[in-house]
Amino acid sequence: MLKLKDIKSVYFIGIGGIGMSALARFFKQQGMNVAGYDRTPTPLTDTLKQEGIEVRFDDDVESIPQTFKDKQSCLVVFTPAVPVTHAELQYFKKNNFQVKKRAEVLGLLTRGMEGVCVAGTHGKTTISSMTAHLMKQSEVGCNAFLGGITRNYATNFLLDEHSSYVVMEADEFDRSFLHLTPHLALVSAMDADHLDVYGEASKVYEAFNEFVQLISPGGALLYKEGLPLELPDDDVEVFTYSAKEEGDFYPFNLKLVDGLYKFSLKTPFGKIHHLKMGVPGLLNVENAVGAIGLSLLAGVDEDEIREALPNFKGIRRRFEYRIREENLVYIDDYAHHPEEINATVASVRALYPGKQLTVVFQPHLFTRTRDFADGFAEALDKCDRVFLLDIYPAREEPIEGVTSQMIVDRMQLEKVKLLKYYDLKEELKSDVPEVILTLGAGDIDKLTDDLEGHLKLFIFNE
């Protein structure tokens, strides 16, 4: 079996994925030859190429660079999102290369370092990025593999040769997080999701319960108050957190000042006063409580947290302001599950009470749309006007009868419409929104620049 010390080259199949690209950057920083395949060019693959990583877009075995055809020194990393019929993947497997899922490689890293692993059906990207920021700005320091591009560092990968900690998302998709060995672990949510993998909600819960049993002796678990977790053994410390119910970590004296929350925090180690958020939204207060809890458990002190927290600028596509004017607000968010939409809409309503809220939503995956059509309808009914785009298929083939119309048919809201993106501009001309949200985990992010420019015309014309 190929050992990490013997690796000279690493080839990634699906290198443009947010998690895969972070690993690619890590191995590049370690001085290894790195290249990979992805289906289409994106801003992220452009950045990788600028950093000296070769990215190819044709699934052609013959054009794989010769450097990556030596099985004695080349590690192949792939994402489960790549179909099993992929020609390059088939070539490496048939020729007995060391072929590993991204999660398996992250698992190797957690066994060599102190893993700070953030799990949950939603919230994990923001919490892990906040945690990494708080630790990075402290004497403790950290390495990090993140599921989003942080606005503070303009990357999804952080390197600190002097820190033994590595912060990462613990992804439940395909049970990937069961490859990890956390030292500190957080669980933010256990909603039914990825039922194409798990089949039923009970299997999702089983996987999360297996995950927390993987925490190494002497480590700690922090989980959201009320989650139905089977707690690990006595050699692992256990804490709870919440923004709405009292837990071991719990905010109080919460105040909204100029669109950002200030609060104090109750912790098992005493109270921390004068904390201020750098990103908006009540949902981010709860995310911050979890991140602060992990940071304290890792040894970050309260003064370092108090100084770093307001400087956290957020993550691209996580409650990201595109326009923030008196007469027009545009926020873009990655929400793609009914509970995430509920949380995002509630945060917007708290910030802009009385304002008319327009949502543009692109459903992600046919199976998720089928399984949660009722939940999506209920969440979107809390808005004032909704435009639904076609389903983004990602790794899936179409399912007969499953379209965005399924959600429309279940909604009670009068102002709801299924349309193509290019018709959206015309719709907005006749009824300019006060607050508009774009939501989804597909390729809706390719449309946001264009929509932002179009909406700014309304401000200019006024």
Secondary structure as a PSIPRED ss2 file (coil, helix, strand):
# PSIPRED VFORMAT (PSIPRED V4.0)

   1 M C   1.000  0.000  0.000
   2 L C   1.000  0.000  0.000
   3 K C   1.000  0.000  0.000
   4 L H   0.000  1.000  0.000
   5 K H   0.000  1.000  0.000
   6 D H   0.000  1.000  0.000
   7 I C   1.000  0.000  0.000
   8 K C   1.000  0.000  0.000
   9 S E   0.000  0.000  1.000
  10 V E   0.000  0.000  1.000
  11 Y E   0.000  0.000  1.000
  12 F E   0.000  0.000  1.000
  13 I E   0.000  0.000  1.000
  14 G C   1.000  0.000  0.000
  15 I C   1.000  0.000  0.000
  16 G C   1.000  0.000  0.000
  17 G C   1.000  0.000  0.000
  18 I H   0.000  1.000  0.000
  19 G H   0.000  1.000  0.000
  20 M H   0.000  1.000  0.000
  21 S H   0.000  1.000  0.000
  22 A H   0.000  1.000  0.000
  23 L H   0.000  1.000  0.000
  24 A H   0.000  1.000  0.000
  25 R H   0.000  1.000  0.000
  26 F H   0.000  1.000  0.000
  27 F H   0.000  1.000  0.000
  28 K H   0.000  1.000  0.000
  29 Q H   0.000  1.000  0.000
  30 Q C   1.000  0.000  0.000
  31 G C   1.000  0.000  0.000
  32 M C   1.000  0.000  0.000
  33 N E   0.000  0.000  1.000
  34 V E   0.000  0.000  1.000
  35 A E   0.000  0.000  1.000
  36 G E   0.000  0.000  1.000
  37 Y E   0.000  0.000  1.000
  38 D C   1.000  0.000  0.000
  39 R C   1.000  0.000  0.000
  40 T C   1.000  0.000  0.000
  41 P C   1.000  0.000  0.000
  42 T C   1.000  0.000  0.000
  43 P H   0.000  1.000  0.000
  44 L H   0.000  1.000  0.000
  45 T H   0.000  1.000  0.000
  46 D H   0.000  1.000  0.000
  47 T H   0.000  1.000  0.000
  48 L H   0.000  1.000  0.000
  49 K H   0.000  1.000  0.000
  50 Q H   0.000  1.000  0.000
  51 E C   1.000  0.000  0.000
  52 G C   1.000  0.000  0.000
  53 I C   1.000  0.000  0.000
  54 E E   0.000  0.000  1.000
  55 V E   0.000  0.000  1.000
  56 R E   0.000  0.000  1.000
  57 F C   1.000  0.000  0.000
  58 D C   1.000  0.000  0.000
  59 D C   1.000  0.000  0.000
  60 D C   1.000  0.000  0.000
  61 V H   0.000  1.000  0.000
  62 E H   0.000  1.000  0.000
  63 S H   0.000  1.000  0.000
  64 I C   1.000  0.000  0.000
  65 P C   1.000  0.000  0.000
  66 Q H   0.000  1.000  0.000
  67 T H   0.000  1.000  0.000
  68 F H   0.000  1.000  0.000
  69 K H   0.000  1.000  0.000
  70 D C   1.000  0.000  0.000
  71 K C   1.000  0.000  0.000
  72 Q C   1.000  0.000  0.000
  73 S C   1.000  0.000  0.000
  74 C E   0.000  0.000  1.000
  75 L E   0.000  0.000  1.000
  76 V E   0.000  0.000  1.000
  77 V E   0.000  0.000  1.000
  78 F E   0.000  0.000  1.000
  79 T C   1.000  0.000  0.000
  80 P C   1.000  0.000  0.000
  81 A C   1.000  0.000  0.000
  82 V C   1.000  0.000  0.000
  83 P C   1.000  0.000  0.000
  84 V C   1.000  0.000  0.000
  85 T C   1.000  0.000  0.000
  86 H C   1.000  0.000  0.000
  87 A H   0.000  1.000  0.000
  88 E H   0.000  1.000  0.000
  89 L H   0.000  1.000  0.000
  90 Q H   0.000  1.000  0.000
  91 Y H   0.000  1.000  0.000
  92 F H   0.000  1.000  0.000
  93 K H   0.000  1.000  0.000
  94 K H   0.000  1.000  0.000
  95 N C   1.000  0.000  0.000
  96 N C   1.000  0.000  0.000
  97 F C   1.000  0.000  0.000
  98 Q E   0.000  0.000  1.000
  99 V E   0.000  0.000  1.000
 100 K E   0.000  0.000  1.000
 101 K E   0.000  0.000  1.000
 102 R H   0.000  1.000  0.000
 103 A H   0.000  1.000  0.000
 104 E H   0.000  1.000  0.000
 105 V H   0.000  1.000  0.000
 106 L H   0.000  1.000  0.000
 107 G H   0.000  1.000  0.000
 108 L H   0.000  1.000  0.000
 109 L H   0.000  1.000  0.000
 110 T H   0.000  1.000  0.000
 111 R H   0.000  1.000  0.000
 112 G H   0.000  1.000  0.000
 113 M C   1.000  0.000  0.000
 114 E E   0.000  0.000  1.000
 115 G E   0.000  0.000  1.000
 116 V E   0.000  0.000  1.000
 117 C E   0.000  0.000  1.000
 118 V E   0.000  0.000  1.000
 119 A E   0.000  0.000  1.000
 120 G C   1.000  0.000  0.000
 121 T C   1.000  0.000  0.000
 122 H C   1.000  0.000  0.000
 123 G C   1.000  0.000  0.000
 124 K H   0.000  1.000  0.000
 125 T H   0.000  1.000  0.000
 126 T H   0.000  1.000  0.000
 127 I H   0.000  1.000  0.000
 128 S H   0.000  1.000  0.000
 129 S H   0.000  1.000  0.000
 130 M H   0.000  1.000  0.000
 131 T H   0.000  1.000  0.000
 132 A H   0.000  1.000  0.000
 133 H H   0.000  1.000  0.000
 134 L H   0.000  1.000  0.000
 135 M H   0.000  1.000  0.000
 136 K H   0.000  1.000  0.000
 137 Q C   1.000  0.000  0.000
 138 S C   1.000  0.000  0.000
 139 E C   1.000  0.000  0.000
 140 V C   1.000  0.000  0.000
 141 G C   1.000  0.000  0.000
 142 C C   1.000  0.000  0.000
 143 N E   0.000  0.000  1.000
 144 A E   0.000  0.000  1.000
 145 F E   0.000  0.000  1.000
 146 L C   1.000  0.000  0.000
 147 G C   1.000  0.000  0.000
 148 G C   1.000  0.000  0.000
 149 I C   1.000  0.000  0.000
 150 T E   0.000  0.000  1.000
 151 R C   1.000  0.000  0.000
 152 N C   1.000  0.000  0.000
 153 Y C   1.000  0.000  0.000
 154 A C   1.000  0.000  0.000
 155 T C   1.000  0.000  0.000
 156 N C   1.000  0.000  0.000
 157 F E   0.000  0.000  1.000
 158 L E   0.000  0.000  1.000
 159 L C   1.000  0.000  0.000
 160 D C   1.000  0.000  0.000
 161 E C   1.000  0.000  0.000
 162 H C   1.000  0.000  0.000
 163 S C   1.000  0.000  0.000
 164 S C   1.000  0.000  0.000
 165 Y E   0.000  0.000  1.000
 166 V E   0.000  0.000  1.000
 167 V E   0.000  0.000  1.000
 168 M E   0.000  0.000  1.000
 169 E E   0.000  0.000  1.000
 170 A E   0.000  0.000  1.000
 171 D C   1.000  0.000  0.000
 172 E C   1.000  0.000  0.000
 173 F H   0.000  1.000  0.000
 174 D H   0.000  1.000  0.000
 175 R H   0.000  1.000  0.000
 176 S H   0.000  1.000  0.000
 177 F H   0.000  1.000  0.000
 178 L H   0.000  1.000  0.000
 179 H H   0.000  1.000  0.000
 180 L C   1.000  0.000  0.000
 181 T C   1.000  0.000  0.000
 182 P C   1.000  0.000  0.000
 183 H C   1.000  0.000  0.000
 184 L E   0.000  0.000  1.000
 185 A E   0.000  0.000  1.000
 186 L E   0.000  0.000  1.000
 187 V E   0.000  0.000  1.000
 188 S C   1.000  0.000  0.000
 189 A C   1.000  0.000  0.000
 190 M C   1.000  0.000  0.000
 191 D C   1.000  0.000  0.000
 192 A C   1.000  0.000  0.000
 193 D C   1.000  0.000  0.000
 194 H C   1.000  0.000  0.000
 195 L H   0.000  1.000  0.000
 196 D H   0.000  1.000  0.000
 197 V H   0.000  1.000  0.000
 198 Y H   0.000  1.000  0.000
 199 G C   1.000  0.000  0.000
 200 E C   1.000  0.000  0.000
 201 A H   0.000  1.000  0.000
 202 S H   0.000  1.000  0.000
 203 K H   0.000  1.000  0.000
 204 V H   0.000  1.000  0.000
 205 Y H   0.000  1.000  0.000
 206 E H   0.000  1.000  0.000
 207 A H   0.000  1.000  0.000
 208 F H   0.000  1.000  0.000
 209 N H   0.000  1.000  0.000
 210 E H   0.000  1.000  0.000
 211 F H   0.000  1.000  0.000
 212 V H   0.000  1.000  0.000
 213 Q C   1.000  0.000  0.000
 214 L C   1.000  0.000  0.000
 215 I C   1.000  0.000  0.000
 216 S C   1.000  0.000  0.000
 217 P C   1.000  0.000  0.000
 218 G C   1.000  0.000  0.000
 219 G C   1.000  0.000  0.000
 220 A E   0.000  0.000  1.000
 221 L E   0.000  0.000  1.000
 222 L E   0.000  0.000  1.000
 223 Y E   0.000  0.000  1.000
 224 K E   0.000  0.000  1.000
 225 E C   1.000  0.000  0.000
 226 G C   1.000  0.000  0.000
 227 L C   1.000  0.000  0.000
 228 P C   1.000  0.000  0.000
 229 L C   1.000  0.000  0.000
 230 E C   1.000  0.000  0.000
 231 L C   1.000  0.000  0.000
 232 P C   1.000  0.000  0.000
 233 D C   1.000  0.000  0.000
 234 D C   1.000  0.000  0.000
 235 D C   1.000  0.000  0.000
 236 V C   1.000  0.000  0.000
 237 E E   0.000  0.000  1.000
 238 V E   0.000  0.000  1.000
 239 F E   0.000  0.000  1.000
 240 T E   0.000  0.000  1.000
 241 Y E   0.000  0.000  1.000
 242 S C   1.000  0.000  0.000
 243 A C   1.000  0.000  0.000
 244 K C   1.000  0.000  0.000
 245 E C   1.000  0.000  0.000
 246 E C   1.000  0.000  0.000
 247 G C   1.000  0.000  0.000
 248 D C   1.000  0.000  0.000
 249 F E   0.000  0.000  1.000
 250 Y E   0.000  0.000  1.000
 251 P E   0.000  0.000  1.000
 252 F E   0.000  0.000  1.000
 253 N E   0.000  0.000  1.000
 254 L E   0.000  0.000  1.000
 255 K E   0.000  0.000  1.000
 256 L E   0.000  0.000  1.000
 257 V E   0.000  0.000  1.000
 258 D C   1.000  0.000  0.000
 259 G C   1.000  0.000  0.000
 260 L E   0.000  0.000  1.000
 261 Y E   0.000  0.000  1.000
 262 K E   0.000  0.000  1.000
 263 F E   0.000  0.000  1.000
 264 S E   0.000  0.000  1.000
 265 L E   0.000  0.000  1.000
 266 K E   0.000  0.000  1.000
 267 T E   0.000  0.000  1.000
 268 P C   1.000  0.000  0.000
 269 F C   1.000  0.000  0.000
 270 G E   0.000  0.000  1.000
 271 K E   0.000  0.000  1.000
 272 I E   0.000  0.000  1.000
 273 H E   0.000  0.000  1.000
 274 H E   0.000  0.000  1.000
 275 L E   0.000  0.000  1.000
 276 K E   0.000  0.000  1.000
 277 M C   1.000  0.000  0.000
 278 G C   1.000  0.000  0.000
 279 V C   1.000  0.000  0.000
 280 P C   1.000  0.000  0.000
 281 G C   1.000  0.000  0.000
 282 L H   0.000  1.000  0.000
 283 L H   0.000  1.000  0.000
 284 N H   0.000  1.000  0.000
 285 V H   0.000  1.000  0.000
 286 E H   0.000  1.000  0.000
 287 N H   0.000  1.000  0.000
 288 A H   0.000  1.000  0.000
 289 V H   0.000  1.000  0.000
 290 G H   0.000  1.000  0.000
 291 A H   0.000  1.000  0.000
 292 I H   0.000  1.000  0.000
 293 G H   0.000  1.000  0.000
 294 L H   0.000  1.000  0.000
 295 S H   0.000  1.000  0.000
 296 L H   0.000  1.000  0.000
 297 L H   0.000  1.000  0.000
 298 A H   0.000  1.000  0.000
 299 G C   1.000  0.000  0.000
 300 V C   1.000  0.000  0.000
 301 D C   1.000  0.000  0.000
 302 E H   0.000  1.000  0.000
 303 D H   0.000  1.000  0.000
 304 E H   0.000  1.000  0.000
 305 I H   0.000  1.000  0.000
 306 R H   0.000  1.000  0.000
 307 E H   0.000  1.000  0.000
 308 A H   0.000  1.000  0.000
 309 L H   0.000  1.000  0.000
 310 P H   0.000  1.000  0.000
 311 N H   0.000  1.000  0.000
 312 F C   1.000  0.000  0.000
 313 K C   1.000  0.000  0.000
 314 G C   1.000  0.000  0.000
 315 I E   0.000  0.000  1.000
 316 R C   1.000  0.000  0.000
 317 R C   1.000  0.000  0.000
 318 R C   1.000  0.000  0.000
 319 F C   1.000  0.000  0.000
 320 E E   0.000  0.000  1.000
 321 Y E   0.000  0.000  1.000
 322 R E   0.000  0.000  1.000
 323 I E   0.000  0.000  1.000
 324 R E   0.000  0.000  1.000
 325 E C   1.000  0.000  0.000
 326 E C   1.000  0.000  0.000
 327 N C   1.000  0.000  0.000
 328 L C   1.000  0.000  0.000
 329 V E   0.000  0.000  1.000
 330 Y E   0.000  0.000  1.000
 331 I E   0.000  0.000  1.000
 332 D E   0.000  0.000  1.000
 333 D E   0.000  0.000  1.000
 334 Y C   1.000  0.000  0.000
 335 A C   1.000  0.000  0.000
 336 H C   1.000  0.000  0.000
 337 H C   1.000  0.000  0.000
 338 P H   0.000  1.000  0.000
 339 E H   0.000  1.000  0.000
 340 E H   0.000  1.000  0.000
 341 I H   0.000  1.000  0.000
 342 N H   0.000  1.000  0.000
 343 A H   0.000  1.000  0.000
 344 T H   0.000  1.000  0.000
 345 V H   0.000  1.000  0.000
 346 A H   0.000  1.000  0.000
 347 S H   0.000  1.000  0.000
 348 V H   0.000  1.000  0.000
 349 R H   0.000  1.000  0.000
 350 A H   0.000  1.000  0.000
 351 L H   0.000  1.000  0.000
 352 Y C   1.000  0.000  0.000
 353 P C   1.000  0.000  0.000
 354 G C   1.000  0.000  0.000
 355 K C   1.000  0.000  0.000
 356 Q C   1.000  0.000  0.000
 357 L E   0.000  0.000  1.000
 358 T E   0.000  0.000  1.000
 359 V E   0.000  0.000  1.000
 360 V E   0.000  0.000  1.000
 361 F E   0.000  0.000  1.000
 362 Q C   1.000  0.000  0.000
 363 P C   1.000  0.000  0.000
 364 H E   0.000  0.000  1.000
 365 L C   1.000  0.000  0.000
 366 F H   0.000  1.000  0.000
 367 T H   0.000  1.000  0.000
 368 R H   0.000  1.000  0.000
 369 T H   0.000  1.000  0.000
 370 R H   0.000  1.000  0.000
 371 D H   0.000  1.000  0.000
 372 F H   0.000  1.000  0.000
 373 A H   0.000  1.000  0.000
 374 D H   0.000  1.000  0.000
 375 G H   0.000  1.000  0.000
 376 F H   0.000  1.000  0.000
 377 A H   0.000  1.000  0.000
 378 E H   0.000  1.000  0.000
 379 A H   0.000  1.000  0.000
 380 L H   0.000  1.000  0.000
 381 D C   1.000  0.000  0.000
 382 K C   1.000  0.000  0.000
 383 C C   1.000  0.000  0.000
 384 D C   1.000  0.000  0.000
 385 R E   0.000  0.000  1.000
 386 V E   0.000  0.000  1.000
 387 F E   0.000  0.000  1.000
 388 L E   0.000  0.000  1.000
 389 L C   1.000  0.000  0.000
 390 D C   1.000  0.000  0.000
 391 I C   1.000  0.000  0.000
 392 Y E   0.000  0.000  1.000
 393 P C   1.000  0.000  0.000
 394 A C   1.000  0.000  0.000
 395 R C   1.000  0.000  0.000
 396 E C   1.000  0.000  0.000
 397 E C   1.000  0.000  0.000
 398 P C   1.000  0.000  0.000
 399 I C   1.000  0.000  0.000
 400 E C   1.000  0.000  0.000
 401 G C   1.000  0.000  0.000
 402 V C   1.000  0.000  0.000
 403 T C   1.000  0.000  0.000
 404 S C   1.000  0.000  0.000
 405 Q H   0.000  1.000  0.000
 406 M H   0.000  1.000  0.000
 407 I H   0.000  1.000  0.000
 408 V H   0.000  1.000  0.000
 409 D H   0.000  1.000  0.000
 410 R H   0.000  1.000  0.000
 411 M C   1.000  0.000  0.000
 412 Q C   1.000  0.000  0.000
 413 L C   1.000  0.000  0.000
 414 E C   1.000  0.000  0.000
 415 K C   1.000  0.000  0.000
 416 V E   0.000  0.000  1.000
 417 K E   0.000  0.000  1.000
 418 L E   0.000  0.000  1.000
 419 L C   1.000  0.000  0.000
 420 K C   1.000  0.000  0.000
 421 Y H   0.000  1.000  0.000
 422 Y H   0.000  1.000  0.000
 423 D H   0.000  1.000  0.000
 424 L H   0.000  1.000  0.000
 425 K H   0.000  1.000  0.000
 426 E H   0.000  1.000  0.000
 427 E H   0.000  1.000  0.000
 428 L H   0.000  1.000  0.000
 429 K H   0.000  1.000  0.000
 430 S H   0.000  1.000  0.000
 431 D C   1.000  0.000  0.000
 432 V C   1.000  0.000  0.000
 433 P C   1.000  0.000  0.000
 434 E C   1.000  0.000  0.000
 435 V E   0.000  0.000  1.000
 436 I E   0.000  0.000  1.000
 437 L E   0.000  0.000  1.000
 438 T E   0.000  0.000  1.000
 439 L E   0.000  0.000  1.000
 440 G C   1.000  0.000  0.000
 441 A C   1.000  0.000  0.000
 442 G C   1.000  0.000  0.000
 443 D C   1.000  0.000  0.000
 444 I H   0.000  1.000  0.000
 445 D H   0.000  1.000  0.000
 446 K H   0.000  1.000  0.000
 447 L H   0.000  1.000  0.000
 448 T H   0.000  1.000  0.000
 449 D H   0.000  1.000  0.000
 450 D H   0.000  1.000  0.000
 451 L H   0.000  1.000  0.000
 452 E H   0.000  1.000  0.000
 453 G H   0.000  1.000  0.000
 454 H H   0.000  1.000  0.000
 455 L H   0.000  1.000  0.000
 456 K H   0.000  1.000  0.000
 457 L H   0.000  1.000  0.000
 458 F H   0.000  1.000  0.000
 459 I H   0.000  1.000  0.000
 460 F H   0.000  1.000  0.000
 461 N H   0.000  1.000  0.000
 462 E C   1.000  0.000  0.000
